[in-house]
């Protein structure tokens, strides 16, 4: 339990509506007003205008276009899953967070994560995905911090996840670790 206390003992655990800068973009809650991203002097005038009109925001709205979510999952090479089951998983999740890029009136799904929970102590993160165009730029970190902040605001103190080997370091850099008590997860699958 000491690990979780140290991870969540800082002032970063309280929800905030203050936008967070992410690699030249602004990350906002779905209720925030649009904010221009800082201009990068190394960009050409038209590129700077295009970039400054972009914003990144998070939403907890569960009414997600499943085909758009499928495109996001395809972009990272995930196996296709039946849409009826994806819809059911979203409906029964404790928390669903989407991350969007907005340029003018165009909106693009660039990140997704969901959590299941016992609504008291524990939550498990599932289906954390960020579009490859936005990987390695701080967007995955921003998505995870937003999800953790939302779970902590619901007084969830134990957050777990399952990570593919190629992303273990990403989660370790966010403070996740193999169970400090040495407990190993066990799985049952139908034959």
MOSULZI-V701648 format. One record per residue. N is the residue number from 1. RES is the residue in three letters. OMEGA is omega in whole degrees, 0 to 359 (999 if undefined). Layout:
n:res:omega
N:RES:OMEGA
N:RES:OMEGA
This chain:
n:res:omega
1:UNK:180
2:UNK:179
3:UNK:183
4:UNK:177
5:UNK:180
6:UNK:181
7:UNK:187
8:UNK:183
9:UNK:181
10:UNK:180
11:UNK:181
12:UNK:184
13:UNK:181
14:UNK:181
15:UNK:180
16:UNK:176
17:UNK:180
18:UNK:178
19:UNK:180
20:UNK:179
21:UNK:177
22:UNK:174
23:UNK:176
24:UNK:177
25:UNK:175
26:UNK:176
27:UNK:186
28:UNK:169
29:UNK:181
30:UNK:181
31:UNK:182
32:UNK:174
33:UNK:179
34:UNK:178
35:UNK:179
36:UNK:174
37:UNK:179
38:UNK:180
39:UNK:178
40:UNK:184
41:UNK:180
42:UNK:180
43:UNK:174
44:UNK:182
45:UNK:181
46:UNK:178
47:UNK:179
48:UNK:178
49:UNK:181
50:UNK:182
51:UNK:183
52:UNK:179
53:UNK:178
54:UNK:171
55:UNK:177
56:UNK:177
57:UNK:179
58:UNK:176
59:UNK:174
60:UNK:177
61:UNK:182
62:UNK:180
63:UNK:186
64:UNK:173
65:UNK:184
66:UNK:177
67:UNK:177
68:UNK:176
69:UNK:178
70:UNK:177
71:UNK:178
72:UNK:179
73:UNK:176
74:UNK:183
75:UNK:179
76:UNK:175
77:UNK:178
78:UNK:176
79:UNK:178
80:UNK:177
81:UNK:178
82:UNK:183
83:UNK:179
84:UNK:178
85:UNK:176
86:UNK:179
87:UNK:180
88:UNK:179
89:UNK:179
90:UNK:181
91:UNK:185
92:UNK:178
93:UNK:177
94:UNK:181
95:UNK:174
96:UNK:179
97:UNK:174
98:UNK:178
99:UNK:188
100:UNK:167
101:UNK:177
102:UNK:175
103:UNK:184
104:UNK:179
105:UNK:180
106:UNK:180
107:UNK:184
108:UNK:177
109:UNK:181
110:UNK:179
111:UNK:183
112:UNK:171
113:UNK:175
114:UNK:180
115:UNK:169
116:UNK:186
117:UNK:171
118:UNK:178
119:UNK:181
120:UNK:186
121:UNK:194
122:UNK:171
123:UNK:176
124:UNK:179
125:UNK:180
126:UNK:168
127:UNK:176
128:UNK:184
129:UNK:175
130:UNK:181
131:UNK:181
132:UNK:178
133:UNK:185
134:UNK:179
135:UNK:178
136:UNK:183
137:UNK:179
138:UNK:182
139:UNK:177
140:UNK:178
141:UNK:179
142:UNK:178
143:UNK:181
144:UNK:179
145:UNK:179
146:UNK:179
147:UNK:180
148:UNK:179
149:UNK:179
150:UNK:180
151:UNK:179
152:UNK:179
153:UNK:175
154:UNK:179
155:UNK:174
156:UNK:185
157:UNK:181
158:UNK:183
159:UNK:182
160:UNK:175
161:UNK:174
162:UNK:185
163:UNK:171
164:UNK:184
165:UNK:184
166:UNK:179
167:UNK:179
168:UNK:181
169:UNK:177
170:UNK:181
171:UNK:177
172:UNK:178
173:UNK:176
174:UNK:177
175:UNK:177
176:UNK:178
177:UNK:172
178:UNK:185
179:UNK:182
180:UNK:178
181:UNK:178
182:UNK:181
183:UNK:179
184:UNK:176
185:UNK:178
186:UNK:185
187:UNK:172
188:UNK:177
189:UNK:176
190:UNK:180
191:UNK:999
